[in-house]
Amino acid sequence: MGAQPGVSHTGHGTEDVEGKPPGSSVSSLGRVSSYAAAAEKQDHVECNETSTGSNVLTPAPSRGPTSPVGAHDGAVPERGEETSEPPLPYSKARCIALVITTSGAAFQNILSFQAAVIILPPIGRDLGVPDARLQWIVSSYALSFGCFLLLWGRVADLYGKKRVFVLGSAWVTITTALCPLIRNEIGFDLFRGLQGLGAAANVPTALGILGTTFAPGKAKTYAFSAYGAGAPLGSIFGTIIAGFITTRLSWSWVFGVMAIISGVITVAGALIIPSDKSAPRQSHPESKATIDWVGAFLVTVGLFALLYALTDGNVAGWNAPWIPVLIVVSVAMVVAFVYWQHRLESRGDRAPLIKVSMFRKSKKFSAAMILMTLFFSSFNGFLVYATYFYQSYQGLGTFDTTLRFLPTGVAGLLTALAASQLLLYVPTWIILLAGNACVAIANLIFAIPIDPNTSYFATGMIAMSLSVIGSDTTWPSLTLFTSHCLPPEDQALGGALVNAVGQVGRAVGLAIATAVQMSVMAHGRGKGVQEGGPVMKDQPSLDGLRAGFWFNFAIGAGAVVVAALAFRGSGIIGKPQPKSKNSPVPACDDKRASQAAVTASVASSSV
């Protein structure tokens, strides 16, 4: 990540991404003038099809008027042209500290979620929570987190990423520290929801900070690889930390440790993250950039209704009258949200929360969001059912279960280091194909009828390691792709979008997998679904768990198919930007990028 010699860059044209004069555009972070120009022209991935038919993901500088998509423009590199490695915006030490701080937000978020799963039984005993409602200790956090991601992402882009990150982290610290002091079920669930609200602010904002601070090149690739490792490692270490603490101390100490981690992230963010002077509402108070409150209301209510229905469906029963009502409301709200966003974008007088034309104009961007949904569903489902298998079916204690998650921590750290290099030298489609295949195979190992008493080292350790290898390669690839597809002023919103679709994938996948598992288990016991009983050490329970793993495998296999069909032939996403003087082409605009690639190929052949 060392600094490279300065490189001159071409400036923007007469309009910015919203069609406004240059005076109202967003200035980039950084003190070095040569870097400022590069960061403001945040590169994206072009989905180019060369004359030979292969697709190339090409980071390219932004120039000239932008497309209606709202992404930056890019140029198609000519044959034999050189690529430039942009200089670091700050000292190497500060850049490393910045990456660790922002990655810590993703780590702490998933750690809070997974640690709570491990300590549910002792919390339930101390607070007198019935088993049927224990899941809300986890779900209340996930519900508020998933519902407010898009709103907080937009707020961060408009009013300052550092401000939202620090305030969100501080809020997480306070609510986490107060959770053990709440000694009743409703209050505890409420504070868990408030905890998720703070995480919804700092997690997507962390991605936005990385996206605007680093220009495309090695440093940005390393940064996104580190951030990408944060979530899966948080899941692994959440299990490990909670397991070790609860075997020796009270579950309250788990929240104490999480509060300390969040507090460190808060202080580090205040000291290390660059200032918010480049935020539109900070640098240009007269800017028309505002929050689309109507759109925010529609998408937040829609997500809340959907996630609540999916969460409560397997507890209250899918025949409960409010479940189908909530699903209908969620669909209606999402449809209204899409219509409203399209209307705002067509009128052009106000900025929508999300530019829906981006999904229409870029097949690869749409495919990336679908792939993120499937990946989250398969990977999260694997972790949940692996925990069920060891704790509920095999009857292992918290400590023994924790030991079985240890290899995943080691594999995750090694994969995170390797991923930063893979993104620089290996085509993106191969990384996505291999990563999702690893997650699918991990589920398959548990799904096939192997003797459950087989040695952990022969099956379980292999599956655990494969799952985190797949996640630590897929997640950074997709987040880096999304960052390249969006302009600087939408980076936090982009981080919110990838997390939001992931949360939807997690909730939908787990709801369906649980329904399948409970149905198979109840059938094996000769009972109705609602009377099937809990997972225990019997054959119906094993059959039900395997059915859940089969479903997760099918989702993972679907992700492999999407990666193969949509990204096949894609180039290297992590390489530095090319030096090019070609005409601009909107990034992530498949059709125009393809035409430009053919034109460039013909032109270079005639030289």
N, C-alpha and C positions, 0 to 999 in steps of 0.2 A: 504493500500500500504506500510505498514511498512516493514522494512528489516527483513529477516529471517536468521537463522543460516546458515553459509556457508555449501555448499554441494560439495563434490568432484565429478568430472566429468571425463569421459573417453575421451581421445584425439582422434583426427582424425587418419585415416589410412595413407597410404603412398601417396595417391593422393587426390587432392581437386576436386571440381566440374568440372573443365575443364581437369582433368587428368594430372595436372602439379605437380611437387614435392612440399612438404609442404612449402618451402621457398617462393613460389610465391602465396600462398593463402592469402586471405584477413583476416587481424587481426581485431578483434571486438572492439567496443567502450568500454570504461570503464577503471577504474584504479584498480579495485579489481581483483586479479588474478583468483580467483575461478569463478567470474562472466564472465571474459573474455573467459574462456573455454566454458562456457555455451552459451554465446551469439554467439560465432563463430560457434557453432553447432546448429544454429537456427533451432528449431523444426518445423516440419510440421505435417499436418494432414494426417494420414494414413487412407485409405478407406478400412478398414478391414471387412471381412465377417467371422464371427465365424462359428463354426461347426453347430450351430443352424440356421444359415442363416441370422442373424441380422448384420447390418452394424455398425461399431464403428469408430468414428473419434478419433484417439488417438495421442496426441502429444508425440513424442518420440525423444530421443537424436540421434545425427548423429555420425556414426562411419564407418570406412572402406571406400573402393572405392565407388564412387557414380554411380548412374545409368545414362544412356544417357539423361534422362529427364533433368538433371541439378539440380534437387532438392536434398536436403539432404537425407541421409539415416536415417531410423528409426528402432526401435526395437519394437516388439510386447510385451506388458506387460504381465507377467505371472499372474496367479490367486493369489490373496492375496498380491501382491507386493505393496509397499508403493510409494506414490508420494512425490516429494520434491518441496518446494516453493523456487525458487532462490532468492538470496539477491538482494536488489536494487542496481543499478550501482552507484548511487549518493545519496546524502541526500534526505530525503522525500520531503523537501521544493523545492529542485532543480528539482526533478522528476515531481512534480506537476506543477511547472513553465514551464517545458519543454512540458508537455502535453497541457497546456493552449496555449502556443505559437504555436505549430504545429496545434492544432485544430483550432486556429484562422485563419490559412491560408484557410482551407476549409470553415469556416464561412464567411470570407471576400470575397471569390471568388463568392459564391452564392448570398451574399448580394449585390455585385456589379451588378450582373445580374438582380436580382429581383427588386432592387430599380430603375434601369433604365426603367423597364417595367412600373412602377407606374408613373414616371415623363415624359413619352413620349409626352403626349399632350402639356405641357408647353415648352418642348424643341423644339418641332416642330413649335410652334407659334413663339418663339424667333428667331430661325434659318431659318425660312421659308421653312421647309421641308414638302413636300406633304405627305398626309396620306399614299399613296401607298409605300413610301420609308422610313417611320418612323421605320419599323421593323429592318432596317439595323443598327440603333443605338444599338440595342441589339444583332443582329445576327453577326455583325463584331467582337464583343467580343467573342461570342461563337465559331465562326469560327476559329479564331487564337488559342483559348484555346484548342479546340478539335484536331486540326491538329498537334500541336507541343508537345503533351503530351509524346508520346513514345520517341521522340528524347531527350527531356529534362530529362526524367527518366533515360535513358542510360547515358547521360552526368553526371548526379548526382552520379550514381553508380560508375563511373570510376574516376571522378575528384574531388569528394567530395560533400557530401550532404549539409553540412553547407554552403559551398561557393555558391552553386546554390540556396539554400533557401534564403539566405540573399540578394544575387544579384537580384533574382527574386522579392522578396518583395520590395526592394528598387526601382526597375523598376516600379512596380505597384504603389508605392507611388508617384513617379514623374509624371507618365503619368496621374494618377487620378487627381492630383492637377492641371495639365495643361489643362485638358479637358474643364472646364468652360471658359477658356481664348480663346478657338478656336470658332470663331463666324461664321463659314461657314460649310455647310453640309459635304463636302468631307473631310475636315480637322478633323472635329469632329469624323466621322466614322473611319478615320485612327488612331486617338489616342485611340479610343475604342478598335480597333484591337491590338494596341501596349499594351494596358492594359491587354488584354487577353493573350498576349504572355508572360508577366511576371507571370501571374497566372498559366500558363502551366508549369512554372519552379518550383514554390514553393509548389503547391498543391500536386503533386505526391511525391515530395521529402520529404514532411512532413510525409507521410506514411512510406517512406523508413527509415527516422530517428527513428520513433517509432519502426519499425520492427527490426532494428539492435541494438537499445538501450536496449530494454526489452526482457528478456528471457521468454518463455511461462510460464504463471502462472497468478495469480491475478492481478499483476501490469500491465502486458501487456493487459489483458482483460479490465481493467479499462481505460487504455490509448486509446485503439481502440474504446471503447464505447464512450468516450469523443469526439474523432475525428469523429466518425460516426454521432454524434449529431450535429456536426458543420455545415454540408451542409444543412440539413432540417431547422435547426434553423436560418441559414443565409437567407434562402428563406423567412421565416416568418418575421424575424426582418427587412429584407430589405423592405418588404411591410410596416411594422409599422413605421420605421424610415423615409422612403420617404414620407409616408402619413402625419405624424405629421409635418415634416419640411415644405413641400410644402403648407400646409394650413396657414402657418405663415410667411415663408421666401421664397426667390427665390430658384429654383431648383439647382442653383449653390452650395448652402450650402450642398446639399446632397453629392456632390462630395468632398466637403471640409471635411465632417465627415468621408467619406470613406478613404480619404487620411490620416487623423489622425489615424484611426484604422490601416491602413497598415503601417504607420510609426512606431507605437508602436510595431507591430509585427516584423518589421525589426530590431529595436534596441534590442528587447528581444531576437530575434534569434541570433544576434551577441554576446550577453552576455551569453546566457544560453545553446545553442546547443553545444554538444561536438565537439572537433576539427576534422579535416578531415584527420588525420594522417593514418587512416586505409583504405583510398581509394586506389584501386589498382595502379593507376598512380601516387599516392603520395608516398606510401610506397615501391613500386616496379616499378621504371621507366622503367626497362627492360622488364616488363610484356608484353605479346602479346595481352593483353586485349585492344581492340581499339573500336572505334565507327564504326559500319557498315554504312558507308555513303550512299552506294547504297540502302540498305534496308530502311534507314531513308528517302531518297528521294522518293522511291516508295510509302511507306506508308503515308508520309505527303501529297504528291500530290494526292494520291488516296482518302484520307480522305477529303482533300480540295474540290476536284471535287464533291464528294458525298454530303457533307454538304452544299456546295454552291447551288447545283442543288435542293436539298430538301428545302432549305430556300427560293430560288427565284421562285420555281415552282408554289406556290400558289399565287404569286404576278404577275409575268409575264405571267402565264398561262402554263400549261403542254404541250401545243402545240408549245411553243416557240422553235425554232430550236436548241438552245444551251443546252436546258435541257436534252434531250435524249443523246446528244453527251457527255455531262459531266458525265452522269450516266454510259455510256459505258466505258469511260475513267477510271472512278473510279473502275469499276469491273475489267478491264484489269490490272490496277495498283496493286490492292489487290491480284489478282491471281499471278502476277509476283513477288510480295513481298513474298507470301507464298512459291513459288518455290525457290526463292533466299535464303530464310531462311533455307529451307530444305537442299539445296545444301551446304551451309556453315556448317550446323550442321553435315552433312554426311562426309564432308572433314575433319573437325576437326582442320584445321590449323588457323582458325579465328573464333572468337565468333560471332554468329548471334545476331541481335537485340532482337529476341524472339526465344526461343527453341520451334518450332512447335510440336515436339514430345510429349511435355507435354500434349497437347490437345488430342493426340491419346492414350497415355498411361493411362490417368486418366479421366474416365468418369465424376467423380464428379467435377473436375476442369473445364472441358468443360461445364458441367451443371451450374456451378457457374457463368461463364461468360454469358451464355444465360439468366440465372435468373437475373443477374445485368442489362442486356439490357431491359428485359421486365419490371422490377421494375422501372427503370428510366423513361421509356416511360409512364407507367400508373400513377406514382406519379407526374411527371412534367406536364402531360396532365391535371391532376386534378386541379393543382394550376392555370394553365393558364385559363382553362374554368370556374373555380370558380370566377376568376377575371373578365372574360367577363360577367358572369351572374350578378354579383353585379354592376359592373360599366356600362356596355353597355346595358344590358337588363333591369335591375331594375332602372338604371339611378342614382345610388348613387354616391356621391362625393368621393373624395380621403379619406377624414377623416372618413366617415361612412363605407367605404370599409375596412379601416384599423381596425376599431373597430371589424369587423367580423373576422379578422385574429388574434385578441388578444388571444382567447382561445387556438389556436394552439400553441402559444408560451409557455403558461403554461403547456399544455399537453406534449409538446416536452421536456421541462426541466425535468418534472417528469419521463417521459419515459426514458430519457437518464440516469437518476440515477438508474432506475429499470433495464435497459438493462445490466448494468455492473454486476448485481447479477444474472440475468437470464442466461447469458452466462456461469456462473460458475456452475449452478445447473440444468439447463433445457436442454434436448437434442436439438441439433442444428436444426434438421428437424422440430421440433415442433415450434421453434421460427420463422423459415423461413415460415412455413405454416401459422401461425397465423398473422405474419407481412404482408405478401402479401394479405391475406384475408381481413385485415383491409383496405388496400389501395383499393382493388376491391370493397368492400362494400361502401366506401366513394364515389366512382364514381357512384355506383348503386343508392344511395340515391338521387343524382341529376338527374339521368337518368329516373327513374320511373315517371309517370305522376302525381306527387303531385302538388296541387295548388301552383303556384309560390309565392303567397302571404301568405303562411303558415308561422307561427312564426319561426324566425331564430333559436330559442332555441329548437324547436321541430325537425328540420331537419338539417339546416346548421351547427350549432355548433357541432352536433354529427358527421357529415361527416368530418368537419375540424379536429376535435380531432382524429378521426380514422385514417385519412391520415398521420398525423405526428407520431402517435403511430406506425403505420406500417413502416414508413421510419426509425424511430429511433431504431427499432429492426432489420430490414432487413439489412440496410447498414453496421453496425458494425459487424454483423455476417459474411457477405460476405467478407469484407475487412480483418477480422481476419483470415478467412479461406485461403484467397489468400496469406497472409503473412506467414502462416504456411507451405504453399506449395512451397515456394521459398527460396533459400539460401540467406545469408546476402548480397552478392554482387549483387543481383537482386531485392532488396526490393523496391527501388525507381521505377524501371521499373515495378514492380508489381503494385505499386500505380498508375502509369501512365496507365497501362492496364485496371484496373477496372474503372478508370475515362473515358478512351477512349471509352470502350464499352458502358458505360453509356451515353456518349455524342451522340454516334451513335443511341442508343435506343431513346434518347430524340428527336433527329432530325427526325428520320424515323417515330416515333410514332406521333409527332406533325404534320408532313407533311400529313400523311394519315388521322389523325383526322380532320385536317383543311379542307382537300379535301372533306371528308364525310359531315362535317358541312355545307360548302359552297354549296355543291350539293343539300342537303336537303332544305336549306334556299332558294336557287334560284328556286328550283322546286315549293316550296310553294308560291313563288311570281310570278310564271309563266314566269320566265326569264332564260337566259343562265347563266352558272356558273360564268363567268367573269362579268356579269351585275347584279349579285344578290344583290349587295349593302352591306352596313355595318350592324352590329348587332344593332337592335333597339328594342323598346318595342312593339313587335307584335308577333303573333303566329308563323309565319315562322322562326323568329329568335329563339324563344324558342324551336321549333322542331329541328332546326339545332344544337343548343347547347346540347340538349338531345341526339342527334345522336352522337355528339362528346364524351359525357360522356359514352354512350353505348360502343363505340369503346374502350375507356380507361378501362371500366369494363372488356371487353373481354380480353384485354391484361393482366389485373390484374388476371383474372381467369386462363389464361394460365400460369402465374407465379406460381399460387397455384398448378397447375397440375405438373409443373416441380419440384417444391419443394417436392411434395408428392412422385413422382416417382423416382427422382434421389437421394434424401437425406433421404428417409424413413428409420428409424431405426438408423440413425446416432447418435453418442454419443455426449458427452459434449465437445465443442471445447475450452472452457476457462479454463479447469482444468489444474493444474500443470503437469509437465512432470513426467513420472514414472521412478523409479530406476529399470533398467533392464539390464541383461547381455545376452540377446538373440541375435541371429544373426541379422544383419541389414537388413532392408527391405526398398527399395526406397519409400519415401513418395509420396502420390498421385498416386502410381502405383497400380491400383485396383487389377490386376491379381496376382502379386507377394505378395501383402499385404494379399490377401485372402488366398493364399497357406500357408503363414507364420502363419496366425491366426489359421488355421486348425492344422498345425504342433504343434504349441504351446499348443493348447487345448488338443491334444492327449498326448503330453509329460506331461502336468500338471496332466492329469487324471491318468497317470501311476505311479505317485509318491506316 
